[in-house]
Amino acid sequence: MGRCGLLPGGCVRPDVLILDDFAMRQLSAAHADDLYELVSERQGRSLIITSNRAPSDWYPLFPNPVVAESLLDRLINTSQAVGQVAAIGAPGWGIT
């Protein structure tokens, strides 16, 4: 999981953890399990997630639907959406 494995305490210790470009591609079973453990161990601590996909589009990216449901339930049902940013050139923005 990026540089977290190189740090003492991994990614569990920081007060705020940012997952940038979350759900860009399908996760391997090992990565999905690691992410589940990370989110479970960080419960109650700040986690910022950015993604180009809607949360409803995250489910098929996990190889195990049970892990997906449990993990995404923890993320989505305990989170607060801060806002959305549209990409330049997105339909409806008048920029092509």
N, C-alpha and C positions, 0 to 999 in steps of 0.2 A: 504494500500500500504506500507507494511513493516513498518519501523520506522518513516516515514515522518509524519504520522498523529499525532505523539507524540511531534513533534517539533513545536515551534511557527513559523508561516509562512509556515509550511509544507515543501514540496520539491520545492516550487517555488523560494525561496530566494537564495539558494546556487549559486555561480558563475558557478560551474560545477556540474552536476548531472550524476551519472553513473548507468545505468540499466544493471546489470550483468545477464547473462543467460536469456536474453529476449526471449520470445516466446517458452518457454520450454513446456508449455501445454496450452490447450484451456482456454480462459478467460471467466469469467462470464460476464453478461451484465453490472453489477455494476462496475466490475474492468475495463472493456473496456471503460466505460464512464468516470471513474476516470482518466484513462491513457490519454484519449482524452483531458480532461480539463487540466491535468498537462502539456502536450506537448503544448497545445494552450497558456497557461499562461506563459510558459517558452520560447516562440518563440523569437529568437534573442539571447538566452543565450546558453552556451555550454551544450551539452548532449552527453554522450558517451554511446553507446550501444554495448554489446557483445551478441552474439547468436551462437548457434550451427546449426541454420537453415539459409538458404538463405532467403533474404527478400521476394521473391516470394512465399515462403512457410508460411509466416505469415498470409496471408489473411484468410485461413480457420479456424484459431484459434479464430476469432472474431465472436460472435453470430449475430451481426448486420452488414450486408455488407456495409451499408452506413457509419457507424462509422469506419469500417475497411478501406474503401477507403479514407475517409477524413483524418484519423489519419496517415495512412501509406503514403499517398501522401505528407503530411507535413514532415514526417520523411525522406522518401527516396529521394524526389525531392529537399530537402534543405540540404542534407548531403554530406559528402565526405568520401568515403571508404578509410580507412587507410591501411588495409591489411587483409590477411587471415592467419589463423593458422590451420594446419591440425592436427588431433588427431593422437597420436601414435597408430600404428596398422591399420591406414586407408589404404584402397586399393591403391596400387601404390607407397607406401612408403617403401616397402621391409621389413617392420617390422610386425610380426604377433604375 
